[in-house]
Amino acid sequence: MIAVRARADRVATSPLGRASPLVTLAVAVAWLLALATTTDPRPPLLVAAAALAAALGPGRVPPRDLARGLAPLWLAALSVGFFNALLSPANADPSAAVVVAVGPLRLTEPAVAAGLALALRVAAIVAIGVAWGRVTDPTHLADALVQQARLPERFAYGALAALQAIPWLVEDLLALREARRLRGLRASWHPRILVGLLVLAIRRADRLAVAMDARGFAAPERTRYRVVRWLAVDAAVVAGGAVVLAGIVALR
């Protein structure tokens, strides 16, 4: 929990973290939609570079933290591109130039180009998602949804509580497995572990619901500890996102 709090403090004090999460989310969605309309390999490179630069620069995300989130997903993107190229119908075209041929398997230039373009698009999508997740504080997002998007408080803060409860479930699962191991029982998946996890989750949810009602989430009017306002940094984020979109259009 100390690491989670340290990450929240780092996000809150970063220039990009002070922007409204709704603005950064809108920019991220616009980039995703732009990537879905092109098969050129250059726009994904531009978008991925912009997302990573924003996270490492104004987002102040540690490079190691960013690499830890990107590495397995980029490996999956590379695998998707490879198998797409391997199974492409273009490999059966006798007039296409062959890049690699091993027995009955052959890779042609059109298949490799299509696989590379797909891998780059997936990698860029992953970069957008990981970068946005690293520069966004969930509590700030919930506040913005309530104050700026006018969503019901019970929905926004309930979703926030559910997301923050995931680490607790992991800790409870590890504790239950360790307890079975100390009693000489199998610590692998067992129905009793799932039942115990369900009981602990219900108890946590009950305490959380009581705490939320005690803090006035059911009241029609309540005060705000942190007021979310539109700032100059929001305009800067929109301008930067528009520049990247213009670059995508130019590259297409």
C-alpha positions in Angstrom: 0.0 0.0 0.0 3.0 2.3 0.6 4.1 1.8 -3.0 0.5 2.6 -4.2 0.5 5.9 -2.2 3.9 6.9 -3.4 2.8 6.3 -7.0 -0.4 8.4 -6.4 1.7 11.2 -4.9 4.1 11.1 -7.9 1.2 11.3 -10.4 -0.5 14.1 -8.5 2.6 16.3 -8.6 3.5 15.7 -12.2 2.5 18.2 -14.8 0.5 15.7 -16.8 -1.0 14.3 -13.6 -2.6 17.7 -12.9 -4.5 17.6 -16.1 -8.1 16.3 -16.1 -8.2 12.6 -16.6 -11.1 13.1 -18.9 -9.0 15.2 -21.2 -6.1 12.7 -21.3 -8.7 9.9 -21.9 -10.3 11.8 -24.7 -6.8 12.3 -26.4 -6.0 8.6 -25.9 -9.3 7.5 -27.5 -8.8 9.9 -30.4 -5.4 8.4 -31.0 -6.8 4.9 -30.8 -9.5 5.7 -33.4 -7.0 7.3 -35.7 -4.8 4.1 -35.5 -7.9 2.0 -36.4 -8.2 3.9 -39.7 -4.7 3.2 -41.1 -2.6 0.3 -42.1 0.6 2.4 -42.6 3.4 1.4 -40.2 4.5 5.0 -39.6 1.5 6.4 -37.7 1.8 3.7 -34.9 5.5 4.6 -34.5 4.5 8.3 -34.1 1.8 7.5 -31.6 3.9 5.1 -29.5 6.7 7.6 -29.4 4.3 10.4 -28.4 2.7 8.3 -25.7 6.0 7.2 -24.2 7.5 10.7 -24.4 4.4 12.1 -22.5 4.7 9.5 -19.8 8.5 9.8 -19.3 8.5 13.6 -19.7 5.5 15.6 -18.2 4.1 12.4 -16.7 7.4 11.7 -14.7 6.9 7.9 -14.9 10.0 6.0 -14.0 11.5 4.2 -17.0 11.7 0.9 -15.1 8.0 1.1 -14.2 7.1 1.8 -17.8 9.3 -0.9 -19.2 7.8 -3.4 -16.7 4.3 -2.8 -18.0 5.3 -2.7 -21.7 7.6 -5.7 -22.0 5.1 -8.6 -21.8 2.5 -6.8 -23.9 4.9 -5.8 -26.6 6.1 -9.4 -26.7 2.5 -10.4 -27.3 2.2 -7.8 -30.0 5.2 -9.2 -31.7 3.7 -12.7 -31.5 0.5 -11.4 -33.1 2.3 -9.8 -36.0 4.5 -12.9 -36.5 1.6 -15.4 -36.7 -0.4 -13.0 -38.8 2.4 -12.9 -41.3 2.9 -16.7 -41.1 -0.7 -17.5 -41.8 -1.3 -14.7 -44.3 -2.9 -15.8 -47.7 -0.2 -13.7 -49.4 2.3 -16.5 -48.7 0.4 -18.6 -51.3 1.0 -16.0 -54.1 3.6 -17.5 -56.4 4.4 -14.1 -57.8 5.3 -12.5 -54.5 8.9 -12.2 -53.4 9.9 -14.8 -50.8 11.7 -13.5 -47.7 12.1 -16.8 -45.8 11.3 -20.4 -46.9 11.7 -23.4 -44.6 10.3 -26.5 -46.1 6.6 -26.0 -46.9 6.5 -22.8 -45.0 7.3 -19.5 -46.7 7.1 -15.9 -45.9 6.6 -13.3 -48.6 7.2 -9.6 -48.6 3.4 -8.7 -48.6 2.8 -11.0 -45.6 5.8 -9.6 -43.7 4.6 -6.1 -44.3 1.1 -6.9 -43.2 2.3 -8.6 -40.0 4.7 -5.8 -39.2 2.0 -3.2 -39.6 -0.3 -5.2 -37.3 2.4 -5.7 -34.7 3.1 -1.9 -34.7 -0.5 -1.0 -34.3 -0.9 -3.4 -31.4 2.3 -2.1 -29.8 1.1 1.5 -30.2 -2.3 0.7 -28.6 -0.5 -1.0 -25.7 1.8 2.0 -25.3 -1.2 4.3 -25.1 -3.0 2.2 -22.6 0.1 1.7 -20.4 1.1 5.3 -20.5 -2.4 6.6 -19.7 -2.7 4.1 -16.8 0.7 5.2 -15.4 -0.1 9.0 -15.5 -3.7 8.7 -14.2 -4.6 8.6 -10.5 -7.8 6.5 -10.1 -9.1 8.9 -7.4 -8.5 11.9 -9.6 -10.4 10.1 -12.4 -13.3 9.3 -10.1 -13.4 13.0 -9.0 -13.4 14.1 -12.6 -16.2 11.7 -13.6 -18.4 13.1 -10.8 -17.6 16.8 -11.0 -17.0 17.3 -14.7 -18.8 14.4 -16.4 -21.7 14.6 -13.9 -21.8 10.8 -13.3 -23.6 9.5 -10.2 -21.3 9.4 -7.2 -22.2 5.9 -6.2 -21.3 4.6 -9.7 -18.0 6.5 -10.0 -16.7 5.9 -6.5 -18.0 2.4 -6.4 -16.0 1.6 -9.6 -13.0 3.2 -8.0 -13.4 1.1 -4.8 -13.7 -2.0 -6.9 -10.5 -1.3 -8.8 -8.6 -0.5 -5.6 -9.9 -3.7 -4.0 -8.0 -5.9 -6.6 -4.7 -5.7 -4.7 -6.5 -6.7 -1.5 -8.0 -9.7 -3.2 -4.5 -10.8 -4.3 -3.2 -10.3 -0.8 -6.1 -12.4 0.6 -5.5 -15.1 -1.9 -1.8 -15.3 -1.0 -2.7 -15.4 2.7 -5.2 -18.2 2.2 -2.8 -20.3 0.3 -0.1 -19.7 2.9 -2.5 -20.8 5.6 -3.3 -24.0 3.8 0.5 -24.6 3.3 1.2 -24.2 7.0 -1.6 -26.7 7.8 0.1 -29.3 5.6 -2.6 -29.0 2.9 -2.2 -28.4 -0.8 -1.8 -24.7 -1.6 -2.9 -25.0 -5.2 -6.4 -24.0 -6.4 -9.0 -25.5 -4.3 -12.8 -24.8 -3.9 -12.3 -23.9 -0.2 -9.8 -21.2 -1.2 -12.4 -19.7 -3.5 -15.0 -19.8 -0.8 -12.7 -18.2 1.7 -11.8 -15.5 -0.9 -15.5 -14.8 -1.5 -16.2 -14.5 2.2 -13.4 -12.0 2.7 -14.5 -10.0 -0.4 -18.1 -9.8 1.0 -16.8 -8.6 4.4 -14.6 -6.0 2.8 -17.5 -4.8 0.6 -19.8 -4.5 3.6 -17.3 -2.4 5.5 -16.6 -0.3 2.5 -20.3 0.3 1.9 -20.8 1.4 5.6 -17.8 3.7 5.3 -19.0 5.3 2.1 -22.5 6.0 3.6 -20.8 7.4 6.8 -18.8 9.8 4.6 -22.0 11.2 2.9 -22.0 9.4 -0.4 -25.7 8.9 -0.1 -26.4 12.6 0.7 -27.7 14.9 -2.0 -25.2 17.6 -1.2 -21.6 17.0 0.1 -18.4 19.0 0.3 -15.3 18.2 -1.9 -11.8 17.7 -0.6 -10.4 18.2 -4.0 -12.2 20.3 -6.6 -11.4 19.4 -10.2 -11.2 22.4 -12.5 -10.3 22.9 -16.1 -6.7 24.2 -16.2 -4.2 25.5 -18.7 -2.5 22.1 -18.7 -5.7 20.7 -20.2 -5.4 23.0 -23.2 -1.8 22.0 -23.6 -2.7 18.3 -23.6 -5.4 18.9 -26.2 -3.0 20.9 -28.3 -0.4 18.1 -28.1 -2.9 15.5 -29.0 -4.1 17.5 -32.0 -0.5 17.8 -33.2 -0.1 14.1 -33.1 -3.4 13.6 -34.9 -2.2 16.0 -37.6 1.0 14.0 -37.9 -1.1 10.8 -38.4 -3.1 12.4 -41.2 0.0 13.7 -42.8 1.7 10.3 -42.7 -1.4 8.6 -44.2 
